[in-house]
Amino acid sequence: MNLLHLEYFREVAISEHVQKTGEKLHVSPSAISAGIRSLEQELGGNLFDRVGRNMRLNEFGKRFLPYVEEAFDCLQNGVDAVHAAQGRHLRLVSFSVQDGALWDELLLSFGAEHPDIHIRQLSQDPDRQGKLLEQANLDFILTDLDLNNSTLDHCDLFRDKLVLAVSKDHPLAPSTDTPRSIFDFQDDLFLFRPKADIFQQYVDQIFTEIGFRPSKTMAMEYMLRYRMFEKGPGVIITTQCAARQEKSLSDSAVCLEIKEFSGFSLVKKLYWKKSAPLSLSAAIFKEYLQNYPYLPKD
């Protein structure tokens, strides 16, 4: 089948008008009509009902359209795959990490040292098989999760401890050598991330294990949570590293050690594909992460 004729068919199915389709594709209406007639002859039946100047899909056209759309989607995936393969030979590094605020200083430092390497960052939690690496054509995934996929390799970057961030005027904010108990904050408003968030799932798991249930909670996305914290009452569970990086916390908050959190920590891991060798740019980025001096060490 002629790919151009299939494109004409798909566009007319959307606009229901040959003239409008011609204007969009910069093709004469007669060429579009001829292309659709040729397609219909090849299929052995009409795909449209002609109603004045309009063309509406008939039963055969409605059955045919999903397959045409699927074919074009498949072709676009092929184009994306080629571009991704080409990107492996370009000065490009692509990765996903949800808690992006944790990495801004590192990326600025990396960019200053390697100005010829471009960065593409995706803010998305991976599934537990790490399929996002392939689906989004990434070099790396940065995550707290243990990804269950034997085709991936990984290294541990650093271990981060949980803390409770409270405002500086909170009654329990004054520093002390003794860690606080989370139960002292039973009546505070806890500003949570959404339930689908991996970090929030980890916090929920800890609360279940220690038998703690806050009286008041609000759930919101990553950055809005910090803005809410700045503007009103509430406490946030975060990590030591995130608290240092996030300006709204470092300027206006006190981060308290919680004794019930002492047995819990998050290990940030870097994943990549075993089967495909890293590009030169990706290898440089990986080595930079592993040796970055300002990430916490065990």
C-alpha positions in Angstrom: 0.0 0.0 0.0 1.1 3.5 -0.7 2.1 5.2 2.6 1.1 8.6 1.3 -2.4 7.4 0.5 -2.7 6.0 4.0 -1.8 9.4 5.4 -4.4 11.1 3.2 -7.0 8.6 4.5 -6.1 9.1 8.2 -6.2 12.9 7.9 -9.5 13.0 6.0 -11.0 10.7 8.6 -10.1 13.3 11.2 -11.1 16.5 9.3 -13.9 14.9 7.2 -13.0 17.4 4.6 -10.7 17.1 1.6 -10.1 20.8 1.2 -9.1 21.2 4.9 -6.8 18.2 4.7 -5.1 19.6 1.6 -4.5 22.9 3.4 -2.9 21.0 6.3 -0.7 18.7 4.2 0.0 21.4 1.5 -1.4 19.1 -1.2 -4.0 19.8 -3.8 -7.5 18.4 -3.0 -7.5 16.6 -6.3 -4.3 14.7 -5.3 -5.9 13.7 -2.0 -9.1 12.5 -3.6 -7.1 10.5 -6.2 -5.0 8.9 -3.4 -8.1 7.9 -1.4 -9.8 6.5 -4.6 -6.6 4.5 -5.3 -6.7 3.1 -1.8 -10.3 2.2 -2.0 -9.8 0.4 -5.3 -7.0 -1.6 -3.7 -9.2 -2.6 -0.8 -12.2 -3.3 -3.0 -14.7 -0.9 -1.4 -15.4 2.6 -0.3 -14.1 3.9 3.0 -16.1 7.1 3.1 -19.7 8.3 2.6 -19.6 11.5 0.5 -22.0 14.0 2.0 -21.7 17.2 0.0 -18.2 18.5 0.5 -17.8 16.4 3.6 -16.5 12.9 3.8 -17.5 10.7 6.7 -16.1 7.3 7.5 -18.5 4.4 6.7 -18.5 1.0 8.4 -15.5 -0.2 6.4 -13.5 3.0 7.1 -14.1 2.8 10.8 -12.8 -0.8 10.8 -9.8 0.1 8.8 -8.7 3.3 10.7 -7.4 1.7 13.9 -5.0 -0.4 11.9 -3.7 2.6 10.0 -3.2 4.6 13.2 -1.4 1.6 14.7 0.9 1.4 11.6 1.8 5.0 11.9 2.4 4.7 15.6 4.7 1.7 14.9 6.6 3.7 12.3 7.1 6.6 14.8 8.4 4.2 17.4 10.9 3.1 14.8 12.0 6.6 14.1 12.4 7.2 17.9 14.5 4.0 18.1 16.8 5.2 15.4 17.1 8.6 17.0 17.9 6.9 20.3 20.6 4.7 18.7 22.1 7.8 17.1 22.0 9.5 20.4 24.4 6.9 21.8 27.0 8.3 19.5 26.3 11.9 20.3 27.3 13.9 23.4 24.1 13.1 25.2 23.2 11.5 28.6 19.6 10.7 29.5 18.3 9.4 32.8 15.3 9.4 35.1 15.1 10.5 38.7 12.1 11.5 40.6 13.6 13.7 43.3 15.3 16.1 40.9 16.0 18.8 43.5 18.6 16.4 45.0 20.7 16.6 41.8 20.7 20.2 40.7 24.2 21.1 42.2 25.7 17.9 40.8 24.3 18.6 37.3 25.5 22.2 37.4 28.9 21.0 38.4 28.9 18.3 35.7 27.8 20.8 33.1 30.6 23.2 34.0 33.2 20.5 33.7 31.7 18.8 30.6 29.9 21.7 28.7 29.9 19.6 25.4 27.7 16.8 27.0 23.9 17.4 26.9 21.7 16.2 29.7 18.1 14.9 29.3 16.4 14.2 32.6 13.0 12.6 33.1 11.1 13.0 36.4 9.5 9.6 36.7 9.6 6.6 39.1 10.4 3.4 37.3 8.4 0.2 37.5 10.0 -2.6 39.5 11.3 -4.3 36.4 13.0 -1.1 35.1 11.2 -1.2 31.8 11.3 2.6 31.8 15.0 2.3 30.7 14.0 0.8 27.4 10.6 2.6 27.0 12.1 6.1 27.4 15.4 5.3 25.6 17.4 6.2 28.8 21.1 5.6 29.7 20.4 5.4 33.4 17.7 5.1 36.1 18.4 6.7 39.5 16.2 5.2 42.1 15.8 3.9 45.7 14.0 0.8 44.3 15.6 -2.7 44.0 14.8 -3.3 40.3 14.0 -7.0 39.6 15.6 -7.4 36.2 18.5 -9.6 35.4 19.3 -7.6 32.2 20.3 -4.5 34.2 23.5 -3.8 36.1 23.7 -1.3 38.9 25.9 0.3 41.6 25.1 1.9 44.9 25.8 5.6 45.0 25.0 6.6 48.6 22.9 5.8 51.6 20.6 8.5 52.9 18.9 8.8 56.3 15.4 9.8 57.1 14.7 12.9 59.1 11.6 15.0 60.1 11.6 18.6 58.9 9.7 21.1 61.1 9.6 24.9 61.1 12.1 26.7 63.2 9.3 28.0 65.5 7.9 24.5 66.1 7.7 23.8 69.9 9.9 20.7 69.5 12.4 22.4 67.1 15.2 23.3 69.6 18.1 21.1 69.1 18.9 18.3 71.4 21.4 15.5 71.5 18.6 13.0 72.0 16.5 12.0 68.9 12.8 12.8 69.1 10.1 10.2 68.9 7.7 10.4 65.9 4.9 9.9 68.4 5.6 13.4 69.8 4.3 14.7 66.5 1.0 12.7 66.5 -1.1 15.8 66.2 0.9 17.7 63.6 -0.2 18.0 60.0 2.0 15.6 57.9 2.6 16.8 54.3 2.9 13.6 52.3 3.7 12.8 48.7 1.0 11.0 46.6 0.3 7.4 47.5 1.7 6.2 44.1 5.1 7.9 44.9 7.8 5.3 45.8 9.2 7.4 48.6 5.8 7.8 50.2 5.2 4.1 49.9 8.4 3.5 51.8 7.3 6.0 54.5 3.9 4.3 54.7 5.6 1.0 55.2 7.8 2.4 58.0 4.7 3.8 59.7 3.0 0.5 59.5 6.0 -1.3 61.0 6.3 1.1 64.0 2.6 1.4 64.5 2.3 5.1 63.9 -0.6 6.8 62.3 -0.7 10.7 62.1 -3.9 12.4 63.0 -3.8 14.8 60.0 -2.3 14.4 56.6 -2.3 16.2 53.2 -0.9 14.5 50.0 0.5 16.6 47.2 3.2 16.5 44.5 6.9 16.9 45.2 7.4 20.7 44.8 4.0 21.8 46.0 4.7 20.0 49.3 7.7 22.3 49.9 5.7 25.4 49.1 3.0 24.4 51.5 5.6 23.8 54.2 7.0 27.3 53.7 3.5 29.0 53.9 1.9 27.2 56.8 1.9 24.6 59.6 3.0 21.1 58.8 5.9 18.7 59.0 7.7 16.8 56.3 9.5 13.4 56.3 12.5 13.7 54.0 16.1 12.6 53.9 19.3 14.4 55.1 20.6 14.9 51.6 17.3 16.3 50.3 17.0 18.6 53.2 20.4 20.1 52.5 19.7 20.6 48.9 16.1 21.9 49.1 16.4 25.7 49.8 12.9 26.0 51.4 14.0 23.5 54.1 17.6 24.7 54.6 16.3 28.3 55.1 13.2 27.8 57.2 13.3 24.3 58.8 15.0 22.3 61.5 15.6 18.6 60.6 15.2 16.3 63.5 16.5 12.8 64.0 13.7 10.4 64.8 14.6 7.4 67.0 12.1 5.1 65.3 13.8 5.8 61.9 17.2 4.7 63.1 16.9 1.3 61.5 15.8 2.6 58.1 17.7 4.2 55.3 17.4 4.7 51.5 20.1 3.5 49.2 20.2 5.5 45.9 21.2 3.2 43.1 22.2 3.8 39.5 20.9 1.2 36.9 21.9 0.7 33.3 21.6 -2.0 30.6 24.1 -4.9 30.6 23.6 -5.7 27.0 24.5 -2.3 25.5 27.8 -0.7 26.1 27.6 2.8 27.6 28.4 5.6 25.2 31.5 7.6 26.0 29.3 10.4 27.4 27.3 8.0 29.6 30.5 6.4 30.9 31.9 9.9 31.8 28.6 10.7 33.6 28.6 7.4 35.5 32.2 7.9 36.7 31.4 11.5 37.7 28.4 10.3 39.8 30.4 7.6 41.5 33.2 10.0 42.4 31.2 13.2 43.2 32.6 14.3 46.5 29.5 16.0 47.9 27.2 12.9 47.9 27.0 11.4 51.4 29.2 8.3 52.0 28.6 5.4 54.4 
